[in-house]
Amino acid sequence: MQNQIKSLRILVVGCGNMGASHAMAYHTIDGFEICGLVSRGKSKELLNAKLGNCYALFDDMEEAINATRPDAVCISTYPDTHENFALKAFAHGCHVFIEKPVADSVAAAEHVVAAAKKAGKKLVVGYILRHHPSWERFIELTGQLGKPLVMRMNLNQQSDGAMWTLHRNLMNSLSPIVDCGVHYIDVMCQMTRSRPVLVHAIGARLTEEIPEGNYNYGQLQIRFEDGSVGWYEAGWGPMISETAFFVKDVFGPKGSVSIVAKDAGSTGKSASIEAHTKTESLRFHHAALDKNDKFLLEDEWINLADEPNHQELCNREQRYFLKSILEDTDLSSHAEDAVNSLRIAFACDESIKTGKIISLL
């Protein structure tokens, strides 16, 4: 098996923030061998320098695949390129790790999933929170709260400079509540394990630097079949409030559980990718009262020793990708969940643009 692990050659397509993190994982994890870095701009040269200038560089994915013959491809480009790049990778017999969302439309995402199945290759989508011990514990604890659940989450990002450039570019294809929202919709679906039935959303275009019809602030609301409800909001740009950055909170009939990240939620860090996954501690509140209507139990503070940083989370994602290939893991439910969360996010996008409540039944 050790020989198999060392033979997995991977082509990295997209060398920006996430692509660079995934490349660092491949560079350091036994079992991967980077065979090339691909980007249209200078990011591949900058990344290669960080990795010791030891990898082949390409401007074009097709050229890179033909030259390197990889076993797998990592796609961390803008969402409107995902479908095309993934289909090319599968056509060449490659496994694919792709950053969320799977694609820039539900039909395109379904096309990618179908292509993976037809090729008999693995498709892993970059839902980084699925590999975070504190988020796994957060989801687990909500199972003790009873039903229905009320789920409150956001990720507003005050951005300038290079991050605002990135956000503007992303908004050429997707809104914040689609691009980031798929993470938290996925979390809500894991918490309820119930079918979403209705969505409603609102949004606002707070800058003329993005295309007409797009918006850089949005809030979505979901109602589930079991009566649970959830909201998520996301905004990008230099005008976004830092105070509005961090809420990760769930309550039900038996109590509540919250992520309390005092440092991550402090001023000046909302655009930091480290802050997006930092949990610090969980607060578990019990709703039970005594005969005098006083709380029976004090709140529990849960501080997990295993608090991986962003790079380590990317490492864990890539170990999962490698394991799924070597052990031939059935990833059909993983792909199904990825498409489902995207379908819900796009329904919310439709709600913003039409002003209507959207049925998912």
N, C-alpha and C positions, 0 to 999 in steps of 0.2 A: 504493500500500500504506500510505503514511503516514496517509492519511485513514481507511483501515480500522482502523488501530491506534488512532487517537484516538477512534473511535466506539464502542469496547467499554465499555458501561456495566455496572458490576457492583454488585450488592447484597450487602452484608456482613451475614450472619446469625450472631449470636453475637459479642460484643465483649469477651470475657475475654482471657486471656493470648495464645492463639494467634490468635483473631479480631483482636485489636489489632495483632499483628505482621503479619498478612496485610493488614489495612487500611492500615497504614503503607506496605507494599509498593505497594499500588494507588495510594496518595496520591503516591508519589514516582516511579513508573515511567511513562515515556511509553508510551501504549498502553492505559492503564486510566483510567476515569472513574468514581469512586464516585457512585452515584445514591441511596444511602441506607444507614443503619446500623440494624440491628434487634436488640433484646434486650428481655427482660422486665423487667429491673431498671435500675439507674442506670449500668451499665457503658457504655452507648452515649453518655450525656452526658459521662462522663469521657474517653472516647475522642475524641469530637467536639471537646472542648476542646483536646486534644493536637494535633488536626489543623487547628485554626484556626476551629472552630465554623462550618464551611462546608457541612455536609451535613444532609440531611433525616433526621429520626429517627422510628422506628416501634416500636411494641410488638408488632406482629403481622406475620408474614411474608406471609400472604395479602394483607393490606391493603397492605403495602409493594410487592409485585409488581404489584398492580393499579394502584397510584399511579405507579410509576416505570418500568414496562415494561423491565426490564433485559435485557441480552444474556447475562449470566452471573450466577451466584449463588455466593458463598463461604459454606460451612456449617461453623461452628466451635462448635457447640453440644454438649450432652451426647449420648453415643452413642445413647441410646434415642429421640432425636428425628431422627436422621439419615435414616432411611428415609422418613419422612413428608415432611420438608422437601425431600429430593432428588426425590421423586416429584412434588411440587408444582412444583418448578423445571422439571423436564423437561416436565411437562404444559403449562407456559407457554412452552415453546420455548427454554429457557435452557441454556447450558453450565453444568457444575457442578464446582467445586473443593470437596472435602469432606475434613475432617480425618480421620485414621485413628482408629479402625477405620471401615470403610465403614458398618457398622451394628452393632446389638447382638445379631445372630444371623446364622448363615450363610444361612438362607433369606431374611432381609431384605436381606443384602448381594447375593445373587443377584438379588433383585427389583430393586434399584437398578441393577445392571449391565444387566439386561434392559431396563429403562426407558430407559437412556441409548442403548442400541442401537436400540430402537424409535423413539425421538425423533430419532435421527441426530445426537445432540449429544455433546460431549466430557465425559468424566468423568475427573478427575485426583484421586488420593487422596494425602493429605499424608504421604508417606513421605520425611521430610526428609533422612534419611541417604543416600538415592539421589542427592542433590545436593551432597554433601560430598566435596571432592577427596581428603581423607585416607582417608575410608571407601572411596571408589572404589579408591584405591591399596591399601588393606588387603585388600579382596576380590581384587584383581588378584594380589597377592603370594601369596595362599594357593594360587593355581594352580600355583606352583612347589614346593609342599610334598609332592606326591604324594598318593596315596590309600591308606587312608582318612584322613579328617581328624578331629581332636578339637577341638571348638569350645566355648569356655568364656566365658560372658558374663553380666553382671548389670547391674541399675540399681536399687539400693535407695535410697530417699529418706526421710531423716529430716525430717519436716514438722511445723510448728506454725502457729498463726495462720491467715492467709488460705489458705495452701497446704494445711493440714490440712482446712480447710473444703472446699476444692476436691476433695481426695482422698476425703473422706467422701461427697461428692455423686456423684463418679464411681463409687464402689463401690455405689451404689444400682442400677447397671445392669451394671457390669463389674468384674472383678477386676484387680489390677495385672498379672498375667501375660497377660491378654488385651489390656488397653488398651495397655500398653507392649510386651508380648511380641511383638506382630505385627511391630514394627520389626526385632527381632533374629532372629525366625524367618525373615523375609524375607531378611535378610543371610545366614543359614545356607543357605537354599535357593539363593541366588546363588553362594555359595562351593562348594557340592557339585554343583549342577545335577543332582541325583539325587532320586529319589522318596522322600519320607518313608514309612516303613512301620509304625512303632510309636511310641507315646508313653506316657510314664508321668510322673506329677506328684504332688507332695505340697504341702500348704498348712496354714496355721494361722490361726485367728481370735484375734488378740492384743488385741482391744478389743471392748467391748460397745456401742460407738458406731456400729457397722455392723450391717446386718440379719443375723438368724439365717441360717445356711447360707452366708453370704459369708465371705471370708477376706482379710486384708490382707497376708499373706506367702505366696508360692508359689514353687516351683521345678519346672521342667519338664525332661524329658529326651526327646530325639528320636533314633531310629535310622533311618538312611537305607539305601536299597537297595544302595548301593555300600560299605556297611560303616562309613561315617562316623557319628559320634555327636556330639551337642551338648547342652549344658545352658544354661539361662537361669534366673535368679532375680530376683524383684522384690518389694520390700516397701514399704509406705507407712505413715507414722505417726510420732508423737512418740517411740515406743519403739525405732525402727529404729537400728541401729548405723551411725555414720559410717564406721567402719573397713571395713564390708562393702560400701562404695559401688561401687568401680570395678574390674571385670575385663573385659578385651576381649582374648582370647588364643586363638590357633589353632595347633595343631601337627600335623604329618604325618610320614611316614617320612624326609623330606629336611630337616626343620628346623621352625622355628616363626616366627610373626610376631605381634607384640603391639602394641597401642596403649599407650603409656606417657604418662600424663597426670598428672604429679606434682602440679601445681597444682589441676587439676579434681578430683583424688581426695583433696585435703586436707580437713582438718576443717572442717565448717560449711558445705559447699557442695552437698551431695547433692540438695537440693530446687531448686537453681538451674537454670533452663532453659538458661543459657549453659554450665553444666558438663556437661549431658547430651550435647552434640555436640562438645565440645572434645577434640582429639586430642593436640596439642603435638608428639608425635614417634612414629615407628614403629620398633620394634626387630626386625630380621630376622636370625634365627639359622640357620646352616648346620650340619647334623648330620654332614657328611662328616668322617671321621677319617683320619689318616695311618697308617703302618705301626706306629707306637707307640701307637695308639689316642688320639692327641691331635687336637684340632680343627685342620683344615686352614686354616680361615678365621676371622677375628675377626667378631664380630657387627657388622652394619651399622646405623647410626642414620640414619634418613631423616626429615629435617625439611622439610616442604613449605612453600614461601613463601606459598602460598595457603591461609590458615587463616581462613575466614570466621566471623564471629560469628553468633549466632542470627538476628538481623535480616537479615543478608545471605543466610543460607540460605533464609529465607522469601522474600526477593526473588528468589532463583534458582528456587525452586519456582514462583513466579508468572510469571516469564519463560518457564518451560517450559510452563505452562498457556496463556499467550498464544500462544506459538509453535505449540503443538499445534492451537489453533483456527485461526490464520492459515494454517498450512500443511496443515491437514486431516490431521494425523498419525494413523496407525492405533494406537489405544491399547488394542486388545483384549488384548494380552499383559500390559499394565500392570494392567488390571482383573482379569485371570485370576490374576495373582500376588497381588493384594490380597485376593481372596476365598480363595485357597489358604492364605495365611498366617493368615487369620482362622479357616479351617476347622481348621487344626492347633492354633491357640491354644484353640479351644473344645473340641477333643478332649482337650487337657491339662486344661482346666477340668472336663470330665466325669471324667477320671481322678482328680482330687482329690476330687470329690464322691462317687465310687463306690468308690475305692480299687483300681480295676482298671487293668491295662494295656490301652490302646485300640489296636486295629488300624486302620490307615488304608487298607488294601487293599480 
